[in-house]
Amino acid sequence: MAFIAHDFSDEHLYDAESLRGVYVRETFTFEVGWKKTITGWMNLRLIGSSDEKVINMSPQCFFDLIPEAGDDAVSGVVYMSASRVEELGFLVAREDVIA
């Protein structure tokens, strides 16, 4: 039997039928932490991952990717889909399709 993700918050009321055929990993968001370096570039890390990979981004690329980050902010956390996290270069485990 496939694993079915449930989010019981008021803003995410899911009908089980609407999730059929959706990859389990696409129902989750992943925390990506970022911190500004002394040179002004951004270091991104996948929080909670055993992989210690760090992605270094220029400020222009970073603000194109995460426009909600303030110019004067030095660190933060952004929530991303599995596809977006993989586009950055982080490894996300593969899962089954919700049956």
N, C-alpha and C positions, 0 to 999 in steps of 0.2 A: 504494500500500500504506500502511496506517495505521501510525503510530508506536506501538510497544508499549513500555511502561515496565517495566523489570526492577529489582527490589531483591533483591540477592543475600545480604542479611544472614540470619542463622539464624532470626530472629523473623518474617521476612516471606517464607515460601516459597510462591510463587504458582504455581498451575497455569494455563497459558495459556488453557485452556477457561473457567476461572472469571472471567477478565477480559473475555471477549467482551461487547460492548454497553456497556462502561463508558467514560465520557468520560475521556480521557487526563488532563485537568487535575484530575480527582477522585482520581487515583492519587498525586498529589504533595502534599506539605505545603509551606506557605510560611512563611518566617520573618518574624515581626512583632516588631520591637524596641519596647520601651517604656521610658520614663524619667519619674520623678516630677518635677514642677515645684516651684518654691519655694512655690507656693500649695497644693500637695498634690494637684493634678490630674495626670492621666497623659497624656503625649504618645505616640502610637503611630505607627510608620513601617513601611512594607513594605520590608524589607531587600533590597537588590539591584535595586530597581526604578528605572527612569529617572524615574518620577513622584516628585516631592519632596513629595507630599501628607502632611500631618500631621493626625492625628485627635486631638482633645483630649477626654478623658473624665473625668467626675466619678469620685471614688474608689468610690462606691457602684456605679455602672455597671461600672467596671473589675473590681471584685472579684466581681461577679455573672458577668461574662464569663470571667474567669480566676481561679477560686477558689484555684488552687495557688500564686498569688503571695503571698508573705509580707507582712504589714502593714508591716514595717520595711524592706523591700527598696526600693531607689531606682531600679533599672534591671534589665532582663532581656530575654530572648527567649522567645517562645512560638511553637510550631508549630501552624498552622491549616490546615484544608482550604480549597480555592478558594471554596467556597460561603460559609464563615464570613468569609473575607477580603473578599469582595464585599459581604456584609452590613454590614461596617464602613464601606464606602465606597471601598475601593481597587479599582483596575481590574486584572483578570486576563485575559490573552489567551484567546480561545476556541480550542478544538482539535477535532480529529476524534474520532469514536467508534472504539474498538478493534473491528476487524472480525473 
